[in-house]
Amino acid sequence: MRVISGTAKGTKLHSIDDLATRPTLDRVKEPLFSIIQTHLEDANVLDLFAGSGALGIEALSRGAKHCTFCDKSYQSIQMLQENIKKTKMEEKSTVLKEDYKKCLEGQNKAFNLIFIDPPYKLDIAVDAIKRILNLKLLSQGGIIILETDEEERELQELKQVEVEVEVYDKRKYGRVKLLFIRERG
């Protein structure tokens, strides 16, 4: 796993060899960042369920202003901090070792880009999206990118969200599905 483009291009990132974590593969990251490239310049990013931090670090490398990384795993936080240091992104990063609910409740700013990549089996992605929208943590014109292997389940649950959202793009890479979500308005 490596940083694909930008100021930290080519830097190899640490990842956990564990079945509970699934780092976003380069073959998924490359098209993902091509799609959102125009939204990265000076963006305020939230990498929820950050794991190794590969998505947030890639965003910073490509021009995002700041990234808040959140994960509740001690092992993930240690690895994430090593990756941030290795890519020299300390000044642009905030790392929180918290449950996603506590992390979201503690935010006092809106984000332009939010990556949501929770452990698939937990079925908490849409709950995180509901909380983000209810707490008004998505800036006007902001985007939520959800990585899942349960597209139909997520789409059905998104219909129950109080704030109207639209899935304006969907991409499939093997088992992995990316849903690009924004508020209707």
C-alpha positions in Angstrom: 0.0 0.0 0.0 1.4 3.4 -1.0 0.5 7.0 -1.6 -0.4 7.2 -5.3 0.0 10.9 -6.1 0.9 14.4 -4.7 3.5 15.6 -2.3 4.0 12.1 -0.6 3.8 10.1 -3.9 5.4 6.7 -3.7 5.6 6.6 0.1 4.9 3.1 1.4 2.3 3.0 4.2 2.2 0.5 7.0 -1.0 -1.6 7.3 -2.2 -4.3 9.7 -2.1 -7.9 8.5 -5.5 -8.7 10.1 -8.8 -10.0 8.7 -10.7 -7.3 10.6 -9.0 -4.5 8.6 -9.2 -4.0 4.8 -6.9 -1.3 3.5 -8.4 0.4 0.4 -6.5 -1.1 -2.5 -4.6 1.1 -5.0 -6.9 -0.2 -7.7 -9.8 1.4 -5.8 -7.9 4.5 -4.6 -6.7 5.5 -8.0 -10.2 5.9 -9.6 -11.7 7.2 -6.4 -9.3 10.1 -6.2 -9.6 10.8 -9.9 -13.4 11.3 -9.3 -13.0 13.6 -6.3 -9.8 15.5 -7.4 -11.6 18.8 -8.0 -12.9 18.7 -4.4 -9.5 18.2 -2.8 -7.8 21.7 -3.0 -7.9 23.2 0.5 -10.5 20.7 1.7 -11.2 19.9 5.3 -11.4 16.1 5.4 -12.7 13.5 7.9 -11.4 10.0 7.6 -13.8 8.1 9.9 -12.8 4.5 10.7 -9.4 5.5 9.4 -7.4 2.3 9.9 -4.0 3.0 8.3 -5.1 6.5 7.3 -4.5 5.7 3.6 -7.5 7.7 2.3 -6.9 10.8 4.5 -3.2 10.8 3.8 -3.9 10.5 0.0 -6.2 13.5 0.3 -3.6 15.5 2.1 -0.9 14.5 -0.4 -3.2 15.8 -3.2 -3.9 19.2 -1.7 -6.4 18.9 1.1 -5.8 21.5 3.9 -6.5 19.3 6.9 -7.6 15.8 7.8 -9.2 14.6 11.1 -8.5 10.9 11.4 -10.7 8.8 13.8 -10.4 5.1 14.8 -11.1 3.4 18.1 -8.4 0.7 17.6 -5.2 1.3 19.6 -3.2 -0.7 17.0 -4.7 1.3 14.1 -3.9 4.6 15.8 -0.3 3.6 16.3 0.1 2.6 12.7 -1.8 5.7 11.5 0.5 8.0 13.5 3.6 6.2 12.0 2.1 6.8 8.5 1.4 10.4 9.1 4.9 10.9 10.4 6.4 9.0 7.4 4.5 11.2 5.0 5.4 14.4 6.9 1.7 15.3 7.4 1.7 16.0 11.2 0.8 19.7 10.9 -2.2 18.9 8.7 -3.5 16.1 10.8 -5.6 15.5 13.9 -5.8 12.0 15.2 -8.6 10.9 17.5 -8.7 7.5 19.3 -12.5 7.4 19.8 -15.6 5.6 18.8 -17.2 7.2 15.7 -20.2 8.5 17.7 -18.0 10.4 20.2 -15.8 11.6 17.4 -18.7 13.1 15.5 -20.3 14.7 18.6 -17.0 16.4 19.4 -16.6 18.1 16.0 -17.2 21.8 15.7 -16.5 22.3 12.0 -18.0 21.1 8.7 -16.1 18.9 6.4 -15.8 19.1 2.6 -15.0 15.4 2.2 -15.9 12.5 4.6 -14.6 9.0 4.0 -16.6 6.3 5.7 -15.0 2.8 5.6 -16.2 0.9 8.7 -15.7 -2.8 9.2 -18.4 -4.2 6.8 -20.0 -6.6 9.2 -20.9 -4.0 11.8 -23.6 -2.3 9.7 -22.9 1.2 11.1 -22.2 3.2 8.0 -25.6 4.7 7.6 -25.8 5.5 11.3 -22.6 7.5 10.9 -24.1 9.3 7.9 -27.3 10.1 9.8 -25.2 11.6 12.7 -23.0 13.6 10.3 -26.1 15.1 8.6 -28.0 15.8 11.9 -24.9 17.4 13.4 -24.4 19.5 10.2 -20.9 18.2 9.7 -21.0 18.1 5.9 -20.3 21.5 4.3 -22.5 22.9 1.6 -21.5 21.0 -1.6 -19.6 18.4 0.6 -19.3 14.8 -0.3 -19.5 11.6 1.7 -17.7 8.6 0.2 -18.9 5.2 1.6 -16.9 2.1 1.0 -19.0 -1.1 1.4 -19.6 -4.6 0.2 -23.4 -4.4 1.1 -24.6 -1.8 -1.5 -28.3 -2.9 -1.4 -28.4 -2.8 2.4 -26.8 0.6 2.5 -29.1 2.0 -0.2 -32.2 0.7 1.6 -31.0 2.2 4.9 -30.2 5.6 3.3 -33.9 5.9 2.3 -34.7 6.1 6.0 -32.3 9.1 6.6 -34.3 12.2 7.8 -32.2 14.7 5.8 -32.6 14.0 2.1 -29.5 12.6 0.4 -28.7 11.5 -3.0 -26.3 8.8 -4.1 -25.0 10.6 -7.2 -22.4 8.1 -8.3 -21.7 4.4 -7.6 -18.6 2.4 -8.6 -17.8 -1.2 -8.2 -14.3 -2.8 -7.9 -14.6 -6.5 -7.3 -16.3 -6.9 -3.9 -15.8 -3.2 -3.1 -18.5 -0.7 -3.8 -18.1 3.1 -3.5 -21.2 5.2 -3.0 -20.8 9.0 -3.5 -23.4 10.8 -1.4 -24.4 14.4 -1.0 -27.3 16.3 0.5 -30.1 17.2 -1.8 -30.6 20.8 -2.2 
